[in-house]
Amino acid sequence: MLNVILLSGVLALAPVGLQGAPAEAADLLGLWLNDNGEVAVELEMCGDQLCGRVAWLSEELDAGGQERVDAKNRAAELRDRELKGLTVLTEFSASDGDVGVWKKGMLYDLNSGTTFIHCTMRVEDDGRMRIRGFEGHMGSRGLVASRFGSTTHWTRVTLAQLTAQ
Protein backbone atom coordinates (compact mmCIF):
# COMPACT_ATOMS: atom_id res chain seq x y z
CA MET A 1 0.00 0.00 0.00
CA LEU A 2 2.83 2.39 0.87
CA ASN A 3 4.41 1.77 -2.58
CA VAL A 4 1.15 2.76 -4.27
CA ILE A 5 0.93 5.97 -2.24
CA LEU A 6 4.56 6.85 -2.95
CA LEU A 7 4.15 6.12 -6.67
CA SER A 8 1.00 8.25 -6.79
CA GLY A 9 2.88 11.12 -5.16
CA VAL A 10 5.73 10.88 -7.64
CA LEU A 11 3.35 10.87 -10.60
CA ALA A 12 1.47 13.85 -9.22
CA LEU A 13 4.74 15.82 -9.05
CA ALA A 14 5.90 14.86 -12.55
CA PRO A 15 5.70 17.71 -15.07
CA VAL A 16 2.53 17.36 -17.14
CA GLY A 17 4.43 17.76 -20.43
CA LEU A 18 6.62 14.75 -19.66
CA GLN A 19 3.88 12.29 -18.77
CA GLY A 20 3.53 9.80 -21.60
CA ALA A 21 6.50 11.24 -23.51
CA PRO A 22 9.17 8.90 -24.80
CA ALA A 23 12.39 9.06 -22.75
CA GLU A 24 14.25 10.30 -25.85
CA ALA A 25 12.08 13.45 -25.91
CA ALA A 26 12.76 14.56 -22.34
CA ASP A 27 15.86 16.60 -23.32
CA LEU A 28 13.92 18.51 -25.96
CA LEU A 29 10.59 19.23 -24.27
CA GLY A 30 10.17 22.76 -23.01
CA LEU A 31 10.80 26.33 -24.10
CA TRP A 32 13.55 27.19 -26.60
CA LEU A 33 14.72 30.61 -27.82
CA ASN A 34 15.70 30.83 -31.49
CA ASP A 35 19.18 31.92 -32.54
CA ASN A 36 18.31 35.59 -33.04
CA GLY A 37 16.43 35.88 -29.72
CA GLU A 38 13.15 36.98 -31.29
CA VAL A 39 10.98 33.86 -30.91
CA ALA A 40 10.58 31.24 -28.19
CA VAL A 41 8.99 27.92 -29.15
CA GLU A 42 7.41 25.44 -26.71
CA LEU A 43 8.28 21.88 -27.74
CA GLU A 44 5.77 19.22 -26.75
CA MET A 45 4.62 15.78 -27.78
CA CYS A 46 1.95 15.59 -30.47
CA GLY A 47 1.09 11.92 -30.31
CA ASP A 48 4.40 10.10 -30.80
CA GLN A 49 6.03 13.04 -32.59
CA LEU A 50 7.59 16.29 -31.40
CA CYS A 51 6.02 19.56 -32.39
CA GLY A 52 6.45 23.17 -31.35
CA ARG A 53 4.34 26.31 -31.11
CA VAL A 54 5.33 29.97 -30.79
CA ALA A 55 5.02 30.78 -27.08
CA TRP A 56 6.74 34.18 -26.95
CA LEU A 57 7.74 36.94 -29.35
CA SER A 58 10.17 39.74 -28.57
CA GLU A 59 7.73 42.03 -30.40
CA GLU A 60 4.16 40.78 -30.07
CA LEU A 61 2.58 43.80 -31.76
CA ASP A 62 3.17 45.23 -35.23
CA ALA A 63 3.75 48.93 -36.00
CA GLY A 64 -0.03 49.52 -35.92
CA GLY A 65 -0.41 48.02 -32.44
CA GLN A 66 -2.05 44.82 -33.70
CA GLU A 67 -1.01 41.23 -32.96
CA ARG A 68 1.77 40.24 -35.37
CA VAL A 69 0.69 37.99 -38.20
CA ASP A 70 2.45 35.65 -40.62
CA ALA A 71 2.95 38.43 -43.19
CA LYS A 72 6.01 36.82 -44.82
CA ASN A 73 4.32 33.51 -45.58
CA ARG A 74 4.76 32.52 -49.22
CA ALA A 75 1.11 31.44 -49.32
CA ALA A 76 -1.01 34.60 -49.45
CA GLU A 77 -4.01 32.87 -47.83
CA LEU A 78 -1.95 32.19 -44.66
CA ARG A 79 -0.60 35.71 -44.11
CA ASP A 80 -3.32 36.72 -41.66
CA ARG A 81 -2.52 33.96 -39.11
CA GLU A 82 -1.39 35.27 -35.72
CA LEU A 83 2.21 34.34 -34.95
CA LYS A 84 1.68 33.67 -31.25
CA GLY A 85 0.48 30.09 -30.90
CA LEU A 86 1.44 29.19 -34.48
CA THR A 87 2.83 25.68 -34.92
CA VAL A 88 6.31 26.03 -36.44
CA LEU A 89 7.83 22.59 -35.78
CA THR A 90 6.01 19.46 -36.94
CA GLU A 91 6.41 15.77 -37.64
CA PHE A 92 9.68 15.10 -35.79
CA SER A 93 10.02 11.37 -35.10
CA ALA A 94 12.50 9.64 -32.82
CA SER A 95 15.43 8.13 -34.71
CA ASP A 96 15.55 4.34 -34.57
CA GLY A 97 19.31 4.07 -34.31
CA ASP A 98 20.49 7.36 -32.78
CA VAL A 99 19.13 8.04 -29.28
CA GLY A 100 18.29 11.70 -28.71
CA VAL A 101 17.99 12.49 -32.42
CA TRP A 102 14.64 13.44 -33.91
CA LYS A 103 14.29 13.42 -37.68
CA LYS A 104 12.05 13.86 -40.72
CA GLY A 105 10.54 17.03 -39.28
CA MET A 106 9.62 20.39 -40.70
CA LEU A 107 10.51 23.85 -39.40
CA TYR A 108 8.71 27.01 -40.49
CA ASP A 109 10.87 30.16 -40.30
CA LEU A 110 8.71 33.16 -39.39
CA ASN A 111 11.34 35.67 -40.51
CA SER A 112 11.52 34.44 -44.10
CA GLY A 113 8.25 32.56 -44.60
CA THR A 114 10.32 29.52 -45.56
CA THR A 115 9.58 25.93 -44.61
CA PHE A 116 12.58 23.70 -44.01
CA ILE A 117 12.04 19.98 -44.55
CA HIS A 118 13.93 16.74 -43.80
CA CYS A 119 15.02 18.37 -40.53
CA THR A 120 16.92 16.70 -37.73
CA MET A 121 17.01 17.93 -34.16
CA ARG A 122 19.18 17.07 -31.14
CA VAL A 123 20.59 18.61 -27.98
CA GLU A 124 24.33 19.21 -28.34
CA ASP A 125 26.92 18.71 -25.58
CA ASP A 126 26.81 22.46 -24.82
CA GLY A 127 23.05 22.22 -24.06
CA ARG A 128 21.90 24.07 -27.18
CA MET A 129 19.46 22.45 -29.56
CA ARG A 130 20.75 21.96 -33.10
CA ILE A 131 18.24 21.90 -35.94
CA ARG A 132 19.36 21.16 -39.49
CA GLY A 133 17.07 21.19 -42.49
CA PHE A 134 16.73 21.94 -46.17
CA GLU A 135 14.67 24.70 -47.73
CA GLY A 136 11.53 23.20 -49.21
CA HIS A 137 9.94 24.40 -52.43
CA MET A 138 7.08 23.18 -54.57
CA GLY A 139 8.15 21.02 -57.47
CA SER A 140 6.21 18.98 -60.01
CA ARG A 141 5.93 16.17 -57.41
CA GLY A 142 5.05 18.32 -54.42
CA LEU A 143 7.35 19.68 -51.73
CA VAL A 144 11.01 18.97 -52.47
CA ALA A 145 14.21 19.94 -50.66
CA SER A 146 17.01 22.14 -51.95
CA ARG A 147 20.48 20.65 -52.18
CA PHE A 148 21.95 22.92 -49.53
CA GLY A 149 20.99 22.75 -45.89
CA SER A 150 20.87 25.27 -43.08
CA THR A 151 21.59 24.84 -39.37
CA THR A 152 20.35 26.84 -36.40
CA HIS A 153 21.06 26.55 -32.68
CA TRP A 154 18.42 27.35 -30.06
CA THR A 155 18.87 27.90 -26.33
CA ARG A 156 16.68 26.54 -23.54
CA VAL A 157 14.95 29.33 -21.60
CA THR A 158 12.18 29.86 -19.10
CA LEU A 159 9.27 32.25 -19.44
CA ALA A 160 10.60 34.14 -16.40
CA GLN A 161 13.92 34.73 -18.20
CA LEU A 162 12.11 36.05 -21.28
CA THR A 163 9.80 38.41 -19.39
CA ALA A 164 12.75 39.79 -17.38
CA GLN A 165 14.41 41.05 -20.58
C-alpha positions as CSV (number, residue, x, y, z in Angstrom):
1,M,0.0,0.0,0.0
2,L,2.8,2.4,0.9
3,N,4.4,1.8,-2.6
4,V,1.1,2.8,-4.3
5,I,0.9,6.0,-2.2
6,L,4.6,6.9,-3.0
7,L,4.2,6.1,-6.7
8,S,1.0,8.2,-6.8
9,G,2.9,11.1,-5.2
10,V,5.7,10.9,-7.6
11,L,3.3,10.9,-10.6
12,A,1.5,13.9,-9.2
13,L,4.7,15.8,-9.0
14,A,5.9,14.9,-12.6
15,P,5.7,17.7,-15.1
16,V,2.5,17.4,-17.1
17,G,4.4,17.8,-20.4
18,L,6.6,14.7,-19.7
19,Q,3.9,12.3,-18.8
20,G,3.5,9.8,-21.6
21,A,6.5,11.2,-23.5
22,P,9.2,8.9,-24.8
23,A,12.4,9.1,-22.7
24,E,14.2,10.3,-25.9
25,A,12.1,13.4,-25.9
26,A,12.8,14.6,-22.3
27,D,15.9,16.6,-23.3
28,L,13.9,18.5,-26.0
29,L,10.6,19.2,-24.3
30,G,10.2,22.8,-23.0
31,L,10.8,26.3,-24.1
32,W,13.6,27.2,-26.6
33,L,14.7,30.6,-27.8
34,N,15.7,30.8,-31.5
35,D,19.2,31.9,-32.5
36,N,18.3,35.6,-33.0
37,G,16.4,35.9,-29.7
38,E,13.2,37.0,-31.3
39,V,11.0,33.9,-30.9
40,A,10.6,31.2,-28.2
41,V,9.0,27.9,-29.1
42,E,7.4,25.4,-26.7
43,L,8.3,21.9,-27.7
44,E,5.8,19.2,-26.8
45,M,4.6,15.8,-27.8
46,C,1.9,15.6,-30.5
47,G,1.1,11.9,-30.3
48,D,4.4,10.1,-30.8
49,Q,6.0,13.0,-32.6
50,L,7.6,16.3,-31.4
51,C,6.0,19.6,-32.4
52,G,6.4,23.2,-31.3
53,R,4.3,26.3,-31.1
54,V,5.3,30.0,-30.8
55,A,5.0,30.8,-27.1
56,W,6.7,34.2,-27.0
57,L,7.7,36.9,-29.4
58,S,10.2,39.7,-28.6
59,E,7.7,42.0,-30.4
60,E,4.2,40.8,-30.1
61,L,2.6,43.8,-31.8
62,D,3.2,45.2,-35.2
63,A,3.8,48.9,-36.0
64,G,0.0,49.5,-35.9
65,G,-0.4,48.0,-32.4
66,Q,-2.1,44.8,-33.7
67,E,-1.0,41.2,-33.0
68,R,1.8,40.2,-35.4
69,V,0.7,38.0,-38.2
70,D,2.4,35.7,-40.6
71,A,3.0,38.4,-43.2
72,K,6.0,36.8,-44.8
73,N,4.3,33.5,-45.6
74,R,4.8,32.5,-49.2
75,A,1.1,31.4,-49.3
76,A,-1.0,34.6,-49.4
77,E,-4.0,32.9,-47.8
78,L,-1.9,32.2,-44.7
79,R,-0.6,35.7,-44.1
80,D,-3.3,36.7,-41.7
81,R,-2.5,34.0,-39.1
82,E,-1.4,35.3,-35.7
83,L,2.2,34.3,-34.9
84,K,1.7,33.7,-31.2
85,G,0.5,30.1,-30.9
86,L,1.4,29.2,-34.5
87,T,2.8,25.7,-34.9
88,V,6.3,26.0,-36.4
89,L,7.8,22.6,-35.8
90,T,6.0,19.5,-36.9
91,E,6.4,15.8,-37.6
92,F,9.7,15.1,-35.8
93,S,10.0,11.4,-35.1
94,A,12.5,9.6,-32.8
95,S,15.4,8.1,-34.7
96,D,15.5,4.3,-34.6
97,G,19.3,4.1,-34.3
98,D,20.5,7.4,-32.8
99,V,19.1,8.0,-29.3
100,G,18.3,11.7,-28.7
101,V,18.0,12.5,-32.4
102,W,14.6,13.4,-33.9
103,K,14.3,13.4,-37.7
104,K,12.0,13.9,-40.7
105,G,10.5,17.0,-39.3
106,M,9.6,20.4,-40.7
107,L,10.5,23.9,-39.4
108,Y,8.7,27.0,-40.5
109,D,10.9,30.2,-40.3
110,L,8.7,33.2,-39.4
111,N,11.3,35.7,-40.5
112,S,11.5,34.4,-44.1
113,G,8.3,32.6,-44.6
114,T,10.3,29.5,-45.6
115,T,9.6,25.9,-44.6
116,F,12.6,23.7,-44.0
117,I,12.0,20.0,-44.5
118,H,13.9,16.7,-43.8
119,C,15.0,18.4,-40.5
120,T,16.9,16.7,-37.7
121,M,17.0,17.9,-34.2
122,R,19.2,17.1,-31.1
123,V,20.6,18.6,-28.0
124,E,24.3,19.2,-28.3
125,D,26.9,18.7,-25.6
126,D,26.8,22.5,-24.8
127,G,23.1,22.2,-24.1
128,R,21.9,24.1,-27.2
129,M,19.5,22.4,-29.6
130,R,20.8,22.0,-33.1
131,I,18.2,21.9,-35.9
132,R,19.4,21.2,-39.5
133,G,17.1,21.2,-42.5
134,F,16.7,21.9,-46.2
135,E,14.7,24.7,-47.7
136,G,11.5,23.2,-49.2
137,H,9.9,24.4,-52.4
138,M,7.1,23.2,-54.6
139,G,8.1,21.0,-57.5
140,S,6.2,19.0,-60.0
141,R,5.9,16.2,-57.4
142,G,5.0,18.3,-54.4
143,L,7.3,19.7,-51.7
144,V,11.0,19.0,-52.5
145,A,14.2,19.9,-50.7
146,S,17.0,22.1,-52.0
147,R,20.5,20.6,-52.2
148,F,21.9,22.9,-49.5
149,G,21.0,22.8,-45.9
150,S,20.9,25.3,-43.1
151,T,21.6,24.8,-39.4
152,T,20.3,26.8,-36.4
153,H,21.1,26.6,-32.7
154,W,18.4,27.3,-30.1
155,T,18.9,27.9,-26.3
156,R,16.7,26.5,-23.5
157,V,14.9,29.3,-21.6
158,T,12.2,29.9,-19.1
159,L,9.3,32.3,-19.4
160,A,10.6,34.1,-16.4
161,Q,13.9,34.7,-18.2
162,L,12.1,36.1,-21.3
163,T,9.8,38.4,-19.4
164,A,12.7,39.8,-17.4
165,Q,14.4,41.1,-20.6
